[in-house]
Amino acid sequence: IFSRKKDHFGNRIHVLNGDSRVCCHGDVREAYGMHYPDKRSPLSQLNFNFPTVAYHPSLTEHDIDWKHDTREKRQDVSERVRNFFVWLLQQPHDNVAIVTHGVWMECALLDYCPEVLEFGRKRVYNCEVYCGTLALSGPWVDG
């Protein structure tokens, strides 16, 4: 969810409004494989059900990443987190809300701010909200 709105004091407004848009990016999905709920619906069905969502061009019609016999490893999810953050830093938006799943959030937080999850002693649960600032600095940006 992207927004560029500011209030009359110049503070950023963090609400979904007419200036905002919802984007679907495949790198923000749950760890995929083995479990049927981790399989993405066909893109044509998503477009039909959610016509106002902007879908990233990398999304194919069918979920080619999901496999019935293997589950994505933590290292693979962390790579997707990194890829998404690199992509996000190239976008022209001031405020972004990332809506995702627990495994993705845990990988992101453990990789970039592990103290939030007490260095792995705490888990991410449904409906939890974490706030942060993504800055263009650090070795992960350059690879």
C-alpha positions in Angstrom: 0.0 0.0 0.0 1.7 3.2 -1.2 0.8 6.7 -0.2 2.3 10.2 -0.7 -0.2 12.2 1.3 0.7 14.6 4.1 -1.4 16.5 6.6 -1.5 20.3 6.9 1.5 20.1 9.3 3.6 18.2 6.8 3.4 14.9 8.6 2.9 11.8 6.5 -0.6 10.3 6.6 -0.5 6.5 7.0 -4.0 5.7 5.6 -5.3 4.0 2.5 -6.9 6.8 0.4 -7.6 7.6 -3.2 -3.9 8.4 -3.6 -2.9 5.0 -2.5 -2.6 1.7 -4.4 -2.3 -1.9 -3.5 0.4 -3.9 -5.2 1.0 -7.6 -5.2 4.6 -8.7 -5.3 5.5 -12.4 -5.4 8.6 -12.0 -3.2 6.4 -11.1 -0.2 4.5 -14.4 -0.2 4.6 -17.1 2.5 7.1 -19.9 2.3 5.8 -22.1 -0.5 5.6 -25.8 -1.1 3.9 -28.9 0.2 1.0 -27.2 1.9 -1.9 -26.4 -0.5 -2.7 -23.0 1.2 0.8 -21.9 0.2 0.0 -22.3 -3.5 -1.0 -19.0 -5.3 -4.2 -18.8 -7.3 -3.9 -18.4 -11.0 -3.1 -14.7 -12.0 -6.2 -14.5 -14.1 -8.4 -15.5 -11.1 -6.6 -12.9 -8.9 -7.1 -10.2 -11.5 -10.8 -11.1 -11.7 -11.4 -11.2 -8.0 -9.2 -8.1 -7.2 -9.2 -5.9 -10.3 -7.9 -2.8 -8.5 -4.7 -4.5 -7.4 -1.5 -3.9 -9.4 0.3 -7.2 -9.9 4.1 -7.3 -10.3 5.1 -8.3 -13.9 7.1 -11.2 -12.6 3.9 -13.1 -11.6 3.1 -15.8 -14.1 -0.3 -17.2 -14.7 0.3 -20.3 -12.6 2.4 -20.7 -9.5 5.6 -22.3 -10.8 7.4 -22.0 -7.5 5.0 -24.2 -5.4 6.0 -28.0 -5.3 3.9 -30.7 -3.8 6.8 -32.5 -2.3 9.2 -29.8 -1.0 8.9 -26.8 1.2 11.0 -23.6 0.6 13.9 -23.3 3.1 14.5 -20.3 5.4 17.5 -19.3 3.3 15.3 -19.1 0.2 12.7 -17.0 2.0 15.5 -14.7 3.2 16.7 -14.3 -0.4 13.2 -13.3 -1.5 13.1 -10.8 1.4 16.4 -9.3 0.3 15.2 -9.1 -3.4 12.0 -7.4 -2.3 13.8 -4.8 -0.2 16.2 -4.0 -3.1 13.2 -3.6 -5.4 11.3 -1.5 -2.9 14.2 0.9 -2.4 14.0 1.7 -6.1 10.3 2.6 -5.9 9.2 6.3 -5.6 7.0 6.0 -2.6 7.2 7.7 0.8 5.2 5.3 2.9 4.7 1.6 2.4 2.7 -1.0 4.3 4.0 -4.5 3.7 1.3 -7.1 4.3 2.6 -10.6 4.4 2.8 -13.9 6.3 4.6 -14.9 9.5 7.5 -16.9 8.0 8.3 -14.0 5.7 8.1 -11.5 8.5 10.3 -13.6 10.8 12.9 -14.0 8.1 12.9 -10.2 7.4 13.1 -9.3 11.1 15.7 -11.9 12.0 17.9 -10.9 9.0 17.7 -7.1 9.4 16.7 -6.4 13.0 17.0 -9.6 15.1 16.7 -7.7 18.4 13.0 -7.2 17.7 12.4 -10.9 17.9 14.9 -11.3 20.8 17.4 -12.9 18.4 15.1 -15.8 17.6 13.5 -16.4 21.0 10.2 -14.7 19.9 7.9 -15.7 17.1 5.7 -13.6 14.8 2.0 -14.3 15.3 -1.1 -13.5 13.2 -2.2 -9.9 13.1 1.0 -8.5 14.6 2.2 -5.2 13.3 5.9 -4.1 13.1 7.0 -0.6 12.1 10.4 0.3 10.7 12.4 2.4 8.3 14.1 0.9 5.2 17.3 2.8 4.5 19.6 2.6 1.5 22.7 1.6 3.4 24.6 -1.5 4.5 26.3 -4.4 2.7 23.0 -6.2 1.8 22.1 -3.4 -0.6 25.3 -4.0 -2.7 25.1 -7.8 -2.4 
